[in-house]
């Protein structure tokens, strides 16, 4: 009876060790996969940051262009206003000459 109990205990220990060592490589594979996924996520985040920075640079350039266009429009409006003022002054001068 003692031999049977000893054999059963040895078998149980052997099965337990077998299951433990069988799961070890699987845990290492999972850890390796998690590390690879983390590295890929890090690379994706860096690529995303670069795209955001490029978009911000484009927006900044667009704002500068809009400012230049606005400045040009203001200059054109001022020039047109001066022409209208000159035309009005000339018209008033001609009317005065015709009246006198």
Legacy VTK file of the C-alpha trace (Angstrom):
# vtk DataFile Version 3.0
C-alpha trace
ASCII
DATASET POLYDATA
POINTS 100 float
0.000 0.000 0.000
2.832 2.408 0.834
4.404 1.695 -2.565
1.171 2.526 -4.364
0.799 5.821 -2.473
4.456 6.658 -3.226
3.938 5.879 -6.918
0.764 8.016 -7.026
2.590 10.921 -5.349
5.510 10.631 -7.762
3.112 10.524 -10.715
1.261 13.600 -9.414
4.546 15.502 -8.969
5.686 14.421 -12.444
2.405 15.526 -14.028
2.542 18.834 -12.154
6.109 19.501 -13.307
5.197 18.513 -16.853
2.284 20.952 -16.937
4.427 23.706 -15.412
7.248 23.295 -17.939
4.787 22.975 -20.790
3.272 26.386 -19.943
6.637 28.168 -19.593
7.414 28.482 -23.337
3.856 29.645 -23.948
4.281 32.436 -21.397
7.537 33.465 -23.070
5.803 33.562 -26.454
3.074 35.774 -25.020
5.663 38.070 -23.421
7.574 38.311 -26.710
4.360 39.079 -28.617
3.373 41.754 -26.093
6.812 43.359 -26.426
6.564 43.332 -30.229
3.089 44.848 -30.076
4.336 47.559 -27.704
7.225 48.375 -30.035
4.854 48.562 -33.009
2.473 50.815 -31.073
5.401 53.076 -30.154
6.439 53.298 -33.799
2.845 54.071 -34.815
2.620 56.831 -32.212
5.871 58.388 -33.446
4.615 58.269 -37.039
1.370 59.878 -35.915
3.276 62.634 -34.126
5.246 63.359 -37.278
2.030 63.578 -39.306
0.524 65.953 -36.758
3.652 68.121 -36.823
3.552 68.203 -40.630
-0.133 69.159 -40.565
0.603 71.908 -38.026
3.351 73.250 -40.280
0.910 73.260 -43.212
-1.650 75.127 -41.121
0.965 77.671 -40.069
1.992 78.188 -43.697
-1.672 78.592 -44.641
-2.172 81.203 -41.938
0.862 83.114 -43.186
-0.460 82.990 -46.759
-3.875 84.169 -45.574
-2.173 87.080 -43.807
-0.290 87.971 -46.978
-3.493 87.813 -49.027
-5.260 90.017 -46.496
-2.390 92.509 -46.639
-2.552 92.523 -50.441
-6.327 93.034 -50.360
-5.946 95.959 -47.965
-3.342 97.482 -50.280
-5.630 97.023 -53.290
-8.555 98.593 -51.428
-6.416 101.574 -50.408
-5.217 102.038 -53.992
-8.783 101.840 -55.305
-9.935 104.335 -52.680
-7.200 106.747 -53.746
-8.281 106.397 -57.381
-11.889 107.058 -56.433
-10.784 110.087 -54.389
-8.730 111.395 -57.312
-11.616 110.862 -59.707
-13.977 112.664 -57.354
-11.502 115.521 -56.939
-11.096 115.794 -60.718
-14.850 115.712 -61.212
-15.338 118.469 -58.627
-12.599 120.517 -60.293
-14.216 120.136 -63.712
-17.646 121.068 -62.338
-16.169 124.173 -60.699
-14.533 125.197 -63.972
-17.786 124.756 -65.891
-19.718 126.732 -63.297
-17.262 129.655 -63.386
LINES 1 101
100 0 1 2 3 4 5 6 7 8 9 10 11 12 13 14 15 16 17 18 19 20 21 22 23 24 25 26 27 28 29 30 31 32 33 34 35 36 37 38 39 40 41 42 43 44 45 46 47 48 49 50 51 52 53 54 55 56 57 58 59 60 61 62 63 64 65 66 67 68 69 70 71 72 73 74 75 76 77 78 79 80 81 82 83 84 85 86 87 88 89 90 91 92 93 94 95 96 97 98 99
